[in-house]
Amino acid sequence: MSSGDESTVPPAASAPERRFTICREDEPVPPAIAGPIAAIGNFDGVHLGHRALIAAVRETARAAARPAVALTFEPHPRAYFAPHLPMFRLTDADAKEIVFAHLGLDGLIVRRFDASLAGTSAREFVERLLVRDLGVAGVVIGHDFHFGRGREGTPALLADLCAQAGLSCRIIPPVGLSAGAEPVSSSAIRAALAEGVVARANALLGYRWFVSGKVRHGDKRGRTLGYPTANVALTACNLAHGIYAVRVRLPDGRVTDGVASYGRRPTFDDGAPLLEVNLFDFSGDLYGRTIAVEFLGYIRGEVRFDGAEALIAQMHRDAAEARRIIAEDVVPSMFDA
C-alpha cells in the first residue's frame, strides 16, 4: 500500500547479509537465480498462508540444490481486469520486495500482467513462461491457485503440465491460525483493517502491516496544537478512520515511534482521507521524502470535538496510549534487518 508516488520505501537500517536478487518485468533471469524453484502467486500481503509456500519453496530448492524464488505479477490481475474499481492493496510492489527480502529467499521474479499474459493458455503459461522464458526447475503453489486464459488452469492441471515438461510441482494446503480455523487470506486481512482490528490483521500477516508514501505539505494545524505531523496521502486505502499507534521508518533508515490519525479531520475540514503521523522525539524536515509507517494498534475512532482544547486533551491521552501499545507489542517488524 503506498501513496501512488513513484518513490521507493526507505532502506532498512542495515541490509541482510544474504544476497537477494530482484528480476523485474522484462529483465532476463540473472545467473544468481537461474534454474530456480519458484513459489507462484499474487502474494498481496505476503501473509502466513503465503509463508507456507515460501517455506516449502525453500525446502524444495535446498533439496534440489537450486535457488529459491517467488514469482509474482504487476499490476495485480484484479487491477488489470477492472482498472476503474479501486483496489485496497495490502502490499504494493515496493512493500512486497521488502517482505520477500526478509523471508530467506534467493530472489524475486516480477512479470508484467498485461493483455499478452492474460490471454496465455494454461499450457503456454507452463511451456512458454515457466520453461522457455524463466527456466524454472519446479514450482510451489497454493491449493486455490488458478492461471492462464480465463483462469482455466487449476492446481491439478498445473501438476500435470509440469510433469509433462519435466518440472516438479508442489501444492500447499490452506493455512489457518489454528486447527479448524478459517484459512488465512488477503481478503480477511483487508476486512480486519477496514474494521480497525489491527491486531488481527497483523496476526494473519505475521508482521506489522505498513504503508509508505511521500510526506506532503498540509495546513500546518498540528504545529499549533503542539502535535506537528508528517502527512501522507494514501490511494485506495480502506483502513478504518481513527487513531493508531505506529512506528515510522525515516528516509535515513532510523525508526521512531509515533501516533497517527487516518481520516477526514471532522473537527476541522472533513476533507479527503489523509494519514497524519506525529513522530515522538523527532524534529526535522521530511517534506518530499518517503517514509514507511507500520501499524501496531488501534486506539479509537475518529471523533468531532467541540474545540481545540478538548482535542488537545484527547491527543495527550492518545499519545500515552500509543506509547503503551508500542511498549507491549511483540509482533515482528519488517523494518528490522
CORDAVEN-V757596 format. One record per pair of residues at least 4 apart in sequence whose C-alpha atoms are under 6 Angstrom apart, sorted by sequence separation. I is the first residue (numbers start at 1). GAP is how many residues later the second one is. D is the distance in Angstrom with one decimal. If there is no record, write none. Layout:
I:GAP:D ; I:GAP:D
This chain:
46:4:5.4 ; 57:4:5.8 ; 58:4:6.0 ; 61:4:5.8 ; 78:4:6.0 ; 79:4:4.9 ; 91:4:5.2 ; 96:4:6.0 ; 113:4:5.8 ; 120:4:5.9 ; 124:4:5.1 ; 125:4:5.1 ; 126:4:4.9 ; 127:4:5.1 ; 128:4:4.9 ; 129:4:4.9 ; 130:4:5.1 ; 131:4:4.6 ; 147:4:4.8 ; 148:4:5.7 ; 153:4:5.9 ; 158:4:5.9 ; 163:4:5.7 ; 193:4:5.6 ; 202:4:5.8 ; 223:4:5.5 ; 249:4:5.9 ; 250:4:5.4 ; 266:4:4.3 ; 61:5:4.9 ; 91:5:5.7 ; 130:5:6.0 ; 131:5:5.9 ; 146:5:5.3 ; 148:5:5.6 ; 162:5:4.8 ; 176:5:5.2 ; 192:5:5.0 ; 193:5:5.8 ; 202:5:5.5 ; 222:5:4.8 ; 223:5:4.3 ; 249:5:5.7 ; 265:5:5.0 ; 61:6:5.9 ; 130:6:5.7 ; 147:6:4.8 ; 176:6:5.7 ; 202:6:5.1 ; 222:6:4.4 ; 249:6:4.4 ; 264:6:4.6 ; 305:6:5.9 ; 61:7:5.4 ; 146:7:5.2 ; 176:7:4.3 ; 222:7:6.0 ; 248:7:5.5 ; 264:7:4.9 ; 146:8:5.0 ; 175:8:5.2 ; 176:8:5.3 ; 248:8:5.3 ; 264:8:5.6 ; 174:9:5.8 ; 175:9:5.9 ; 192:9:5.5 ; 247:9:5.7 ; 264:9:4.7 ; 58:10:5.4 ; 145:10:6.0 ; 159:10:5.5 ; 247:10:4.4 ; 263:10:4.6 ; 57:11:6.0 ; 247:11:5.8 ; 263:11:5.6 ; 189:12:4.9 ; 246:12:5.2 ; 262:12:5.6 ; 246:13:5.5 ; 262:13:4.4 ; 245:14:4.8 ; 261:14:5.8 ; 215:15:5.8 ; 216:15:5.5 ; 244:15:5.7 ; 261:15:5.2 ; 215:16:5.3 ; 244:16:5.1 ; 260:16:5.5 ; 215:17:5.1 ; 243:17:5.6 ; 260:17:4.2 ; 39:18:6.0 ; 243:18:4.5 ; 259:18:6.0 ; 260:18:6.0 ; 213:19:5.9 ; 242:19:5.7 ; 259:19:5.4 ; 242:20:5.5 ; 258:20:5.5 ; 241:21:5.2 ; 258:21:4.4 ; 241:22:4.6 ; 258:22:5.1 ; 257:23:5.7 ; 37:24:5.6 ; 122:26:4.3 ; 121:27:4.8 ; 120:28:5.4 ; 121:28:5.0 ; 143:28:5.9 ; 120:29:5.3 ; 138:29:4.7 ; 140:29:5.8 ; 142:29:5.6 ; 143:29:5.6 ; 36:30:5.5 ; 42:30:5.3 ; 119:30:4.9 ; 137:30:5.3 ; 138:30:4.3 ; 139:30:4.9 ; 140:30:4.7 ; 141:30:5.1 ; 142:30:4.8 ; 143:30:5.2 ; 36:31:4.7 ; 37:31:5.2 ; 38:31:4.9 ; 39:31:4.7 ; 40:31:4.8 ; 41:31:5.4 ; 118:31:5.7 ; 122:31:5.2 ; 138:31:5.7 ; 140:31:5.9 ; 36:32:5.7 ; 38:32:5.3 ; 39:32:5.9 ; 33:34:5.4 ; 69:36:5.7 ; 68:37:5.5 ; 69:37:5.7 ; 73:37:5.4 ; 267:37:4.6 ; 68:38:5.3 ; 69:38:4.8 ; 70:38:4.9 ; 71:38:4.8 ; 72:38:5.1 ; 73:38:4.9 ; 74:38:5.1 ; 75:38:5.9 ; 266:38:5.1 ; 267:38:5.5 ; 67:39:5.8 ; 69:39:5.3 ; 71:39:5.9 ; 73:39:5.6 ; 74:39:5.4 ; 73:40:5.6 ; 251:40:6.0 ; 233:41:5.1 ; 250:41:5.2 ; 249:42:5.8 ; 232:43:5.1 ; 249:43:5.1 ; 194:44:5.4 ; 196:44:4.9 ; 231:44:5.6 ; 248:44:5.7 ; 45:45:4.9 ; 194:45:4.6 ; 195:45:5.5 ; 231:45:4.5 ; 248:45:4.5 ; 44:46:5.8 ; 45:46:5.1 ; 193:46:5.1 ; 194:46:4.7 ; 230:46:5.7 ; 247:46:5.8 ; 44:47:5.6 ; 229:47:5.5 ; 230:47:5.0 ; 247:47:5.3 ; 229:48:4.9 ; 246:48:5.5 ; 229:49:4.5 ; 246:49:4.7 ; 228:50:5.9 ; 246:50:5.5 ; 245:51:5.4 ; 245:52:5.2 ; 244:53:5.6 ; 244:54:4.6 ; 244:55:5.4 ; 243:56:5.4 ; 243:57:5.4 ; 242:58:5.7 ; 242:59:4.1 ; 242:60:4.4 ; 259:60:5.9 ; 241:61:5.9 ; 259:63:5.9 ; 216:71:5.7 ; 215:72:5.0 ; 215:73:5.3 ; 214:74:5.5 ; 215:74:5.7 ; 214:75:5.2 ; 214:76:4.2 ; 213:77:5.2 ; 245:77:4.4 ; 213:78:5.9 ; 212:79:5.6 ; 212:80:4.1 ; 211:81:5.6 ; 211:82:5.3 ; 210:83:5.2 ; 210:84:3.8 ; 22:85:5.5 ; 25:85:5.2 ; 209:85:5.5 ; 20:86:5.1 ; 21:86:4.4 ; 22:86:4.8 ; 23:86:4.7 ; 24:86:4.8 ; 25:86:4.3 ; 208:86:5.9 ; 209:86:5.8 ; 20:87:5.0 ; 25:87:5.3 ; 1:88:5.4 ; 1:89:5.3 ; 1:90:4.8 ; 1:91:4.9 ; 37:99:6.0 ; 198:99:5.4 ; 35:100:5.4 ; 36:100:5.0 ; 37:100:5.5 ; 39:100:5.7 ; 35:101:4.8 ; 36:101:5.6 ; 37:101:4.7 ; 38:101:4.7 ; 39:101:4.5 ; 40:101:5.6 ; 35:102:5.5 ; 37:102:5.5 ; 39:102:5.9 ; 207:124:5.7 ; 207:125:4.8 ; 208:125:5.6 ; 49:126:5.2 ; 207:126:5.6 ; 49:135:5.6 ; 88:148:5.2 ; 87:149:5.8 ; 88:149:5.3 ; 86:150:5.4 ; 48:156:6.0 ; 48:157:5.5 ; 47:158:4.0 ; 48:158:5.9 ; 2:209:5.5 ; 1:210:5.1 ; 2:210:4.8 ; 3:210:4.5 ; 2:211:5.3 ; 3:230:5.5 ; 3:231:4.3 ; 2:232:5.9 ; 3:232:5.6 ; 13:240:4.4 ; 10:241:4.8 ; 12:241:5.1 ; 11:242:5.5 ; 16:321:5.8 ; 15:322:5.8 ; 12:323:5.8 ; 14:323:5.7
